[in-house]
Each structure stands twice: as C-alpha cells, then as structure tokens.
C-alpha cells in the first residue's frame, strides 16, 4: 500500500479510519493540526500547534488523548 495523506473533518471520522488502517499498517496516528484531523502512517513529530489524538501500533491502540 502506497503512502497517502488522509484528512478528515471530525475526530470520530479520523479515529474510525485510523482503526481500519491499523489492521494492515504497522503504525497509524491521528494528529489534529489547524482544525483538520490528519491520519499519518509513520511515526510523527508533533509541532507546537498540533495535538496527537491517537496512536495505533501493530493493530492495537497504544495512546489516545481524552
């Protein structure tokens, strides 16, 4: 599967898509940046204006903000 940037409008949509991707990708993260939810498929470096929403590794949720 090639890398593609996935952007969602809501946190719920982003978490749902990340959960689906986590089943087939070794790492998936959801990052909130400037009002959009980005789904990353490789480890991320969070900038000061961004928030890490959730991380999945090997198909399992390893970190989720509350």
N, C-alpha and C positions, 0 to 999 in steps of 0.2 A: 504494500500500500504506500503510495507516494505521500509526501507531506503536503498538507493543505491547511490554509488558515480558516478556522471556523469561528464565526462571530454570531452571537445570539443576543436578542434584546432583553431577555429576562433570565434571572438566576435559575429558575426552575427549568427552562429550556436548556440552559447550558449544562446543568447537572445531569439531566436526562441524557443528553447527547454524550457527555463525558463518560457516563456509566456504560453506555452502549459501546463506545470506543475502547474502554478499559478491558473489555473482554478479549480484544485482539491486539492491543498495543501494550508494550511493557511499562509505559509511563504516560499518564494523562493528567493535566492540570487545568483548572478553571481560574482565570485571572480577570478581575474587574479593573478596567482601565478606561478612564474618561467616559464613563457611562455605558460602556459595552462590555459584554462578557466574552472573553477570548478563550478558546479551547486550544491548549498547547500540547504537543505530542512529544516534547523533550523537556528535560529539567529547565526551569525558568529562573531568571534573575529578576526579582521584583524591584521595580523602581519606586521612588518615594511617593508617587501619585497613584500607584497600583495597590491592589489588595489580592492576596491569594485566597480564593474561595474554597477550593477543594483540590486534593491530590489523590490520584489512584496509582498504585504500583502493582504490577502483575495481577490485575483484575480486582484488587481489593482497595477500598477506601482507606487511606492511611492518615489523612488530615482533612478536617473540614472546619471552617470558621463558623461561629454561631451567630 
